[in-house]
């Protein structure tokens, strides 16, 4: 697997991964009714560096890295990760996160923070602590899950 910066020609492949996940509305606190263009603007926005994970010329995952807060919080970054459904369970999210930790440090960040990990997202809640993230906060019922209703959101943090 090769991870590289996304290019404009990757947009459709990225949206093929990102759009259905956002539309499901169960793992990201993003409006699931956004238009395709709004989704592209969100994932590929100028406030982010967007990357793709490629295997045999196919994009199997994507992630972004951005500054989490401005001013005094600008030394902490934030990332979002998504894996193509047909590629899940193969360690792609782990590899993207491992790469993002190195990239974040090289970009001068001192820590990485995940602001809103949905507690029912078992894969994320399991994976991130294995990569050194600690749950530093729990927001009771902060996410309205489409089938589970009010669901906790977790704040996870890791020094680089």
C-alpha positions as CSV (number, residue, x, y, z in Angstrom):
1,X,0.0,0.0,0.0
2,X,1.2,3.5,-0.9
3,X,-0.1,6.7,0.8
4,X,0.2,9.9,-1.1
5,X,-1.3,13.4,-1.3
6,X,-4.5,13.5,-3.2
7,X,-4.7,15.1,-6.6
8,X,-7.7,16.6,-8.4
9,X,-8.0,13.4,-10.5
10,X,-8.6,11.5,-7.2
11,X,-11.8,13.4,-6.4
12,X,-14.3,10.8,-7.8
13,X,-12.5,7.9,-6.1
14,X,-12.4,9.8,-2.8
15,X,-16.1,10.7,-3.0
16,X,-16.9,7.0,-3.7
17,X,-15.5,6.3,-0.3
18,X,-16.5,9.4,1.7
19,X,-20.0,10.1,0.3
20,X,-21.7,6.8,1.4
21,X,-20.1,6.9,4.9
22,X,-21.3,10.5,5.5
23,X,-24.7,9.7,4.1
24,X,-25.1,6.8,6.6
25,X,-24.8,9.4,9.3
26,X,-23.5,7.0,12.0
27,X,-19.8,7.8,12.4
28,X,-19.3,11.5,11.5
29,X,-21.1,14.5,12.9
30,X,-21.6,15.9,9.4
31,X,-25.0,16.7,7.8
32,X,-25.8,13.5,5.8
33,X,-27.9,15.6,3.4
34,X,-24.9,17.6,2.1
35,X,-24.7,17.7,-1.7
36,X,-21.9,15.9,-3.4
37,X,-20.1,19.2,-4.0
38,X,-20.4,20.1,-0.4
39,X,-18.9,16.8,0.7
40,X,-16.0,17.3,-1.7
41,X,-15.5,20.8,-0.3
42,X,-15.5,19.4,3.2
43,X,-13.1,16.5,2.6
44,X,-10.8,18.3,0.1
45,X,-11.1,21.8,1.6
46,X,-8.2,24.2,1.6
47,X,-7.9,23.9,5.4
48,X,-6.8,20.3,5.0
49,X,-4.1,18.2,3.5
50,X,-6.0,15.2,2.0
51,X,-4.2,11.9,1.3
52,X,-5.1,8.6,-0.3
53,X,-4.1,5.0,0.3
54,X,-3.5,3.1,-2.9
55,X,-3.2,-0.5,-3.7
56,X,-2.6,-1.8,-7.2
57,X,-3.6,1.6,-8.6
58,X,-7.0,1.6,-6.6
59,X,-7.8,4.1,-3.9
60,X,-8.7,2.0,-0.8
61,X,-8.7,4.7,1.8
62,X,-8.4,8.4,2.4
63,X,-7.6,10.7,5.3
64,X,-7.1,14.4,5.9
65,X,-4.9,16.3,8.4
66,X,-5.6,19.8,9.5
67,X,-4.9,22.2,12.4
68,X,-7.4,21.4,15.1
69,X,-7.7,25.0,16.5
70,X,-6.3,28.4,15.6
71,X,-4.0,30.5,17.7
72,X,-2.8,28.9,20.9
73,X,-4.2,25.5,19.8
74,X,-2.5,25.5,16.4
75,X,0.2,23.0,17.6
76,X,-2.4,20.3,17.7
77,X,-3.8,18.6,14.6
78,X,-6.9,16.7,13.8
79,X,-7.5,13.9,11.2
80,X,-10.4,12.1,9.7
81,X,-10.0,8.6,8.1
82,X,-12.2,6.5,5.8
83,X,-11.6,3.1,4.2
84,X,-13.5,1.7,1.2
85,X,-16.0,-0.9,2.4
86,X,-14.5,-3.6,0.2
87,X,-11.1,-2.9,1.9
88,X,-12.2,-2.8,5.5
89,X,-10.6,-5.2,8.0
90,X,-7.2,-5.2,6.3
91,X,-5.4,-2.7,8.5
92,X,-5.7,0.2,6.1
93,X,-7.0,2.7,8.8
94,X,-4.1,1.6,11.1
95,X,-1.6,2.2,8.3
96,X,-3.1,5.6,7.4
97,X,-3.1,6.7,11.1
98,X,0.5,5.5,11.6
99,X,1.5,7.5,8.5
100,X,-0.4,10.5,9.7
101,X,1.4,10.5,13.1
102,X,4.7,10.7,11.3
103,X,3.4,13.4,8.9
104,X,1.9,15.4,11.7
105,X,5.2,15.5,13.6
106,X,7.1,16.4,10.4
107,X,4.6,19.3,9.9
108,X,5.5,20.6,13.3
109,X,2.5,19.5,15.3
110,X,3.0,18.4,18.9
111,X,-0.2,16.4,19.4
112,X,-3.2,14.9,17.5
113,X,-6.7,15.1,18.8
114,X,-9.9,13.4,17.6
115,X,-12.7,15.7,18.7
116,X,-15.8,13.6,18.3
117,X,-15.3,9.8,18.0
118,X,-18.7,8.2,18.1
119,X,-18.8,5.7,21.0
120,X,-20.8,3.2,18.9
121,X,-18.0,3.2,16.2
122,X,-16.5,0.0,17.6
123,X,-13.6,-0.1,15.1
124,X,-12.4,3.4,15.9
125,X,-12.9,3.0,19.6
126,X,-10.8,-0.2,19.5
127,X,-8.1,1.0,17.0
128,X,-7.2,4.5,18.3
129,X,-6.0,3.4,21.8
130,X,-3.8,0.7,20.2
131,X,-2.0,3.6,18.5
132,X,-1.5,5.6,21.7
133,X,-4.6,7.7,21.9
134,X,-6.2,8.2,25.3
135,X,-9.9,8.9,25.9
136,X,-9.6,12.3,27.6
137,X,-13.3,13.2,27.5
138,X,-16.8,11.7,27.1
139,X,-19.7,13.8,25.9
140,X,-22.8,12.0,27.0
141,X,-25.5,11.7,24.3
142,X,-23.7,14.4,22.2
143,X,-24.3,12.5,18.9
144,X,-27.8,11.7,17.5
145,X,-27.2,8.3,15.9
146,X,-29.7,7.5,13.1
147,X,-30.7,4.2,14.7
148,X,-29.3,4.2,18.3
149,X,-30.5,7.7,19.2
150,X,-28.4,9.7,21.7
151,X,-24.9,8.3,21.7
152,X,-21.8,9.4,23.5
153,X,-18.9,11.0,21.7
154,X,-15.4,10.6,22.8
155,X,-12.5,13.0,22.7
156,X,-9.2,11.2,22.1
157,X,-5.7,12.7,22.3
158,X,-2.1,11.7,21.8
159,X,1.2,13.6,22.1
160,X,3.5,13.2,19.1
